[in-house]
Amino acid sequence: MVKNRAGVQEERHKAPDHKKAEVTVMFADRATKAAWIRGMLAGAAVLLGSAAAQAQTPVRFSLDWRWEGPAAPFAVAIDKGYFKAEGLDVTIDPAAGSREPISRVASGTYDVGFGDVNSLVRFRDENPGTDIKAVMVIYDRPPFAIIGRKSRGVTKDVSSLQGRKFGAPAADGAYAQWPIFKAVNKIDDSTMKFENVGFPVREPMLAQGEVDAVFGFSMSSYINLKSRGVPADDIVVLLMSDYGVDLYGNTIIVSQKFAQEKPEAVKGLLRAIMKGVQDTVKDPSSAVDSVIKRNDVAKKDVELERLKMVLEQNMITPWVKENGFGGIDKDRFAKALDQIGLTFTYKAKPEVGAVFTEEFLPAADQRKVN
């Protein structure tokens, strides 16, 4: 009995060792299972990340010029992830003028561009088989201007332009509007001289007194003249929009192929740009930082001044403050089409809806700016 009891006791004593072994195996199984689960989760994360990357729609975007202050909204949209949040992988490249984005988009080299809507109207008329449209107005008023010097006899009065010599690049968007400016202000230009000059020498020639005034974009020519030592109080800027020229300026343009195949991508692109615009309006200084890091030779104070000029003169106009950013006044746009007809003869004058569509714009309450 004792032995039996001892034997029993011995077995009872051994039982815990047996359970301990079972527990040890169980814990080992749990560790293995946890490691397996972690591996599966990590693998799933990689797959999801890969899928997300694949889900990003590539968009080729052309600027109208270099990375300078006015391009801040687009740089902000990249840096703050607004494009990525819309599922877009946007690549933005500089261009050599506000007309180049139009030909780039028309050729299919780029999906979207930031270019002059007036040049777009003419391009469409000259190339009727090309169906590209404007989908968002960025410059409610164009920066087209005549920039002169008081010391050369130019004032804000258009009569002071008589008998002057102008630097007028043939490819310049501002010079292209001279027939409109001349017509609405009843100017006889028979006493004026227009010299075709290259863009790089336009402001230098005015700074050196070789011409009395030039045609150009206000924020570019004004800033460039100041940087060449011309006193600010000697610079006279005649914004064409202040003298009866009712045109719009730069817009976002898109190929219809891209718009038809990927309409949600276009809508997402405009939502992201809208956020970039709103952030730029709220904090121009920070917005310019996004530009500076893309342009090694740019100076912050110069580009900030350039940006502020564009915001005040071209983007955040009284009409935009009241009606929201990005859209159009259809009656004004129709009048603009009439004025564009003064610069060349239409083959077939377009309707407003053939040039501009609001179908991709964000809702009106998302397009408010102050």
C-alpha positions as CSV (number, residue, x, y, z in Angstrom):
1,M,0.0,0.0,0.0
2,V,2.7,2.3,1.0
3,K,4.5,1.5,-2.2
4,N,1.4,1.9,-4.1
5,R,0.7,5.1,-2.3
6,A,4.3,6.1,-2.9
7,G,4.0,5.0,-6.4
8,V,0.9,7.1,-6.8
9,Q,2.5,9.9,-5.0
10,E,5.5,9.5,-7.3
11,E,3.2,9.6,-10.4
12,R,1.4,12.6,-8.9
13,H,4.7,14.3,-8.4
14,K,5.7,13.6,-12.0
15,A,2.4,14.8,-13.4
16,P,3.3,18.5,-13.1
17,D,6.5,17.9,-15.1
18,H,4.4,16.3,-17.9
19,K,2.0,19.3,-17.8
20,K,5.0,21.7,-17.8
21,A,6.2,20.0,-21.0
22,E,2.8,20.4,-22.6
23,V,2.6,24.1,-21.6
24,T,6.1,24.6,-23.0
25,V,5.1,23.1,-26.3
26,M,1.9,25.2,-26.3
27,F,3.8,28.4,-25.7
28,A,6.3,27.5,-28.5
29,D,3.3,26.9,-30.8
30,R,1.9,30.3,-29.9
31,A,5.3,32.0,-30.6
32,T,5.5,30.2,-33.9
33,K,1.9,31.2,-34.7
34,A,2.5,34.8,-33.8
35,A,5.6,35.0,-35.9
36,W,3.6,33.5,-38.8
37,I,0.9,36.0,-38.3
38,R,3.4,38.9,-38.2
39,G,4.9,37.6,-41.4
40,M,1.5,37.4,-43.1
41,L,0.6,40.9,-42.0
42,A,3.9,42.2,-43.2
43,G,3.4,40.5,-46.6
44,A,-0.1,41.9,-46.8
45,A,1.2,45.4,-46.1
46,V,3.7,45.1,-48.9
47,L,1.0,43.8,-51.3
48,L,-1.3,46.6,-50.2
49,G,1.4,49.2,-50.6
50,S,2.3,47.8,-54.0
51,A,-1.4,47.9,-55.0
52,A,-1.7,51.5,-53.8
53,A,1.3,52.5,-55.8
54,Q,-0.2,50.8,-58.9
55,A,-3.5,52.6,-58.2
56,Q,-1.8,56.0,-58.6
57,T,-2.9,57.4,-62.0
58,P,0.1,59.0,-63.7
59,V,-0.5,62.6,-64.9
60,R,1.9,64.5,-67.1
61,F,1.5,68.3,-66.4
62,S,3.1,71.2,-68.3
63,L,3.6,74.6,-66.6
64,D,3.6,77.7,-68.7
65,W,7.1,78.9,-67.6
66,R,9.8,78.2,-65.1
67,W,9.3,77.4,-61.4
68,E,8.6,80.9,-60.2
69,G,6.2,82.4,-57.7
70,P,3.0,82.1,-59.7
71,A,3.5,78.3,-59.9
72,A,3.3,78.0,-56.1
73,P,-0.2,76.4,-55.9
74,F,1.0,73.5,-58.0
75,A,4.2,73.0,-55.9
76,V,2.1,73.2,-52.7
77,A,-0.3,70.5,-54.1
78,I,2.7,68.2,-54.6
79,D,4.5,68.9,-51.3
80,K,1.3,68.6,-49.2
81,G,0.3,65.4,-50.8
82,Y,-2.9,66.7,-52.3
83,F,-2.4,65.0,-55.7
84,K,-1.4,61.7,-54.0
85,A,-4.5,61.8,-51.8
86,E,-6.5,61.9,-55.0
87,G,-4.7,58.8,-56.3
88,L,-2.6,60.8,-58.8
89,D,1.1,60.6,-59.5
90,V,1.6,64.1,-61.1
91,T,4.8,65.0,-62.9
92,I,5.1,68.8,-63.6
93,D,7.6,70.2,-66.1
94,P,8.4,73.8,-66.9
95,A,7.8,75.3,-70.4
96,A,9.0,78.2,-72.6
97,G,5.8,80.3,-72.6
98,S,2.0,80.1,-72.1
99,R,1.4,78.8,-75.6
100,E,3.7,75.7,-75.3
101,P,1.5,73.8,-72.9
102,I,-1.3,73.9,-75.5
103,S,0.8,72.2,-78.2
104,R,2.1,69.7,-75.7
105,V,-1.4,68.7,-74.6
106,A,-2.7,68.7,-78.2
107,S,0.2,66.4,-79.3
108,G,-0.6,63.9,-76.4
109,T,2.9,64.4,-74.9
110,Y,1.2,65.8,-71.8
111,D,-2.3,65.1,-70.3
112,V,-2.8,68.5,-68.7
113,G,-1.3,72.0,-69.1
114,F,-1.4,75.5,-67.5
115,G,-1.7,77.8,-70.5
116,D,-3.3,80.9,-72.0
117,V,-6.9,80.3,-72.8
118,N,-6.9,83.0,-75.6
119,S,-4.1,81.1,-77.4
120,L,-6.1,78.0,-76.8
121,V,-9.1,79.5,-78.7
122,R,-6.9,80.4,-81.6
123,F,-5.1,77.0,-81.6
124,R,-8.5,75.2,-81.7
125,D,-9.7,77.3,-84.6
126,E,-6.5,76.7,-86.6
127,N,-6.5,72.9,-85.7
128,P,-10.2,72.0,-85.8
129,G,-9.5,68.3,-85.3
130,T,-7.9,69.0,-82.0
131,D,-10.3,68.8,-79.1
132,I,-8.8,70.2,-76.0
133,K,-10.6,72.3,-73.4
134,A,-10.1,74.6,-70.5
135,V,-11.5,73.2,-67.3
136,M,-10.4,75.6,-64.5
137,V,-9.6,79.3,-64.7
138,I,-6.4,80.2,-62.7
139,Y,-6.0,83.8,-63.9
140,D,-9.4,85.5,-63.8
141,R,-7.7,88.6,-65.3
142,P,-4.8,88.1,-67.7
143,P,-1.3,89.5,-66.8
144,F,-1.0,91.0,-70.3
145,A,0.5,94.4,-70.0
146,I,2.5,97.2,-71.6
147,I,5.4,98.1,-69.3
148,G,7.2,101.4,-69.9
149,R,9.3,104.0,-68.1
150,K,8.3,107.4,-66.9
151,S,11.8,108.6,-67.9
152,R,11.0,107.6,-71.5
153,G,7.7,109.5,-71.5
154,V,5.3,106.7,-70.8
155,T,2.5,107.3,-68.3
156,K,-0.8,105.6,-67.4
157,D,-2.5,107.6,-70.1
158,V,-2.7,105.6,-73.3
159,S,-2.1,108.8,-75.3
160,S,1.5,108.7,-74.0
161,L,2.2,105.6,-76.1
162,Q,2.0,107.7,-79.3
163,G,5.4,107.9,-81.1
164,R,7.1,105.4,-78.8
165,K,9.3,102.4,-79.6
166,F,8.2,99.1,-78.3
167,G,10.0,95.8,-77.6
168,A,7.5,93.3,-78.9
169,P,8.4,89.6,-79.1
170,A,6.5,88.0,-81.9
171,A,5.6,85.0,-79.8
172,D,4.5,87.0,-76.8
173,G,1.0,86.5,-75.5
174,A,0.6,90.1,-74.4
175,Y,1.7,91.5,-77.8
176,A,-0.8,89.2,-79.4
177,Q,-3.6,91.2,-77.7
178,W,-2.4,94.6,-79.1
179,P,-5.2,94.6,-81.8
180,I,-7.8,94.4,-79.0
181,F,-6.1,97.0,-76.8
182,K,-5.7,99.3,-79.9
183,A,-9.4,98.8,-81.0
184,V,-11.1,99.4,-77.6
185,N,-8.9,102.4,-76.8
186,K,-9.2,103.8,-80.4
187,I,-5.4,104.1,-80.8
188,D,-3.8,105.0,-84.1
189,D,-0.5,103.2,-84.0
190,S,1.0,104.6,-87.3
191,T,3.5,106.7,-85.3
192,M,4.6,103.7,-83.1
193,K,7.5,101.4,-83.8
194,F,7.3,97.7,-82.9
195,E,10.6,95.8,-82.8
196,N,10.6,92.1,-82.7
197,V,13.0,91.2,-79.8
198,G,13.8,87.9,-78.1
199,F,12.4,87.2,-74.6
200,P,15.9,87.3,-72.9
201,V,16.7,90.8,-74.2
202,R,13.3,92.4,-73.7
203,E,13.7,93.9,-70.2
204,P,17.5,94.6,-70.7
205,M,16.7,96.7,-73.8
206,L,14.1,98.7,-71.8
207,A,16.5,99.0,-68.8
208,Q,19.1,100.4,-71.2
209,G,16.7,102.8,-72.9
210,E,16.9,101.1,-76.3
211,V,13.1,100.9,-76.3
212,D,10.5,103.0,-74.5
213,A,8.2,100.2,-73.5
214,V,7.7,96.5,-73.9
215,F,4.9,94.0,-74.1
216,G,4.9,91.2,-71.5
217,F,3.3,89.7,-68.4
218,S,3.2,92.3,-65.7
219,M,4.7,90.3,-62.9
220,S,7.6,89.1,-65.1
221,S,8.6,92.4,-66.7
222,Y,8.1,94.5,-63.6
223,I,10.2,92.2,-61.4
224,N,12.9,91.8,-64.1
225,L,13.2,95.5,-64.5
226,K,13.6,96.1,-60.8
227,S,16.3,93.4,-60.7
228,R,18.2,95.3,-63.3
229,G,18.3,98.4,-61.3
230,V,15.4,100.4,-62.8
231,P,13.8,102.3,-59.9
232,A,10.2,101.1,-59.1
233,D,8.8,104.7,-59.4
234,D,10.2,104.8,-63.0
235,I,8.3,101.7,-64.0
236,V,4.8,102.2,-65.5
237,V,2.5,99.1,-65.9
238,L,-0.6,99.4,-68.0
239,L,-2.6,96.2,-67.3
240,M,-4.7,95.6,-70.4
241,S,-7.6,94.4,-68.3
242,D,-7.8,97.9,-66.8
243,Y,-8.2,99.3,-70.3
244,G,-11.2,97.4,-71.7
245,V,-9.6,94.1,-72.6
246,D,-12.1,91.6,-71.1
247,L,-10.1,88.4,-71.7
248,Y,-9.4,85.6,-69.3
249,G,-5.8,84.5,-68.7
250,N,-4.2,81.2,-67.9
251,T,-6.4,78.1,-67.3
252,I,-5.9,74.4,-66.7
253,I,-6.3,72.7,-70.1
254,V,-6.9,69.0,-70.6
255,S,-7.0,66.7,-73.6
256,Q,-10.4,65.3,-74.2
257,K,-9.0,61.8,-74.6
258,F,-7.6,62.0,-71.0
259,A,-10.9,63.6,-69.8
260,Q,-13.1,60.9,-71.4
261,E,-10.9,58.0,-70.3
262,K,-10.2,59.3,-66.7
263,P,-12.8,61.9,-65.7
264,E,-12.3,61.1,-62.0
265,A,-8.6,61.8,-62.4
266,V,-9.4,65.2,-63.8
267,K,-11.8,66.0,-61.0
268,G,-9.3,64.9,-58.4
269,L,-6.6,67.0,-60.1
270,L,-8.7,70.1,-59.8
271,R,-9.6,69.4,-56.2
272,A,-5.9,69.1,-55.4
273,I,-5.1,72.3,-57.3
274,M,-7.9,74.1,-55.5
275,K,-6.4,73.2,-52.1
276,G,-3.0,74.4,-53.3
277,V,-4.6,77.7,-54.3
278,Q,-6.3,78.1,-51.0
279,D,-3.1,77.3,-49.0
280,T,-1.2,79.8,-51.2
281,V,-3.6,82.6,-50.6
282,K,-3.5,81.9,-46.8
283,D,0.3,81.8,-46.6
284,P,2.1,83.0,-49.7
285,S,5.5,83.0,-47.9
286,S,5.4,79.3,-47.1
287,A,4.0,78.5,-50.6
288,V,7.0,80.2,-52.2
289,D,9.3,77.9,-50.3
290,S,7.9,75.0,-52.3
291,V,8.9,76.9,-55.5
292,I,12.4,77.8,-54.3
293,K,13.4,74.3,-53.7
294,R,12.6,73.5,-57.4
295,N,14.6,76.5,-58.7
296,D,18.2,76.8,-57.6
297,V,18.6,80.4,-58.9
298,A,15.4,81.8,-57.6
299,K,15.4,84.3,-54.6
300,K,12.6,84.1,-52.1
301,D,12.0,87.8,-51.8
302,V,11.7,88.2,-55.6
303,E,9.4,85.2,-56.1
304,L,7.2,86.2,-53.1
305,E,6.7,89.7,-54.6
306,R,5.9,88.1,-58.0
307,L,3.4,85.8,-56.4
308,K,1.7,88.5,-54.4
309,M,1.3,90.6,-57.6
310,V,-0.4,87.6,-59.4
311,L,-2.7,86.9,-56.4
312,E,-3.8,90.5,-56.3
313,Q,-3.9,91.4,-59.9
314,N,-4.9,88.2,-61.7
315,M,-6.2,85.5,-59.4
316,I,-8.2,86.8,-56.4
317,T,-10.3,89.4,-58.2
318,P,-13.6,90.9,-56.9
319,W,-15.5,88.5,-59.2
320,V,-13.6,85.5,-57.7
321,K,-14.2,86.6,-54.2
322,E,-17.9,86.8,-54.8
323,N,-18.4,83.8,-57.1
324,G,-15.6,81.4,-56.2
325,F,-12.4,80.3,-57.9
326,G,-12.0,78.5,-61.2
327,G,-15.2,79.3,-63.0
328,I,-16.3,81.8,-65.6
329,D,-18.9,84.5,-66.2
330,K,-20.4,83.2,-69.5
331,D,-21.4,86.6,-70.8
332,R,-17.9,87.9,-70.2
333,F,-16.4,84.8,-71.8
334,A,-18.6,85.3,-74.9
335,K,-17.4,89.0,-75.1
336,A,-13.8,87.7,-74.8
337,L,-14.4,85.4,-77.8
338,D,-15.6,88.5,-79.7
339,Q,-12.5,90.4,-78.7
340,I,-10.2,87.5,-79.6
341,G,-11.8,87.7,-83.1
342,L,-10.0,91.1,-83.4
343,T,-6.6,89.4,-83.3
344,F,-7.3,87.0,-86.2
345,T,-10.2,85.9,-88.5
346,Y,-12.1,82.8,-87.2
347,K,-12.6,79.9,-89.5
348,A,-15.5,79.0,-87.2
349,K,-16.2,81.1,-84.1
350,P,-16.7,78.8,-81.1
351,E,-19.4,78.7,-78.5
352,V,-18.4,79.2,-74.9
353,G,-19.1,75.6,-74.1
354,A,-16.7,74.4,-76.8
355,V,-13.8,76.1,-75.1
356,F,-14.5,75.9,-71.4
357,T,-16.4,73.3,-69.3
358,E,-17.2,73.4,-65.6
359,E,-18.1,69.7,-65.4
360,F,-14.8,68.8,-63.6
361,L,-14.7,71.7,-61.1
362,P,-15.1,71.0,-57.4
363,A,-18.4,72.0,-55.8
364,A,-18.9,75.8,-55.4
365,D,-18.5,75.7,-51.6
366,Q,-15.1,74.1,-52.1
367,R,-13.9,77.0,-54.3
368,K,-14.2,79.9,-51.9
369,V,-11.1,82.1,-51.3
370,N,-10.5,85.2,-49.3
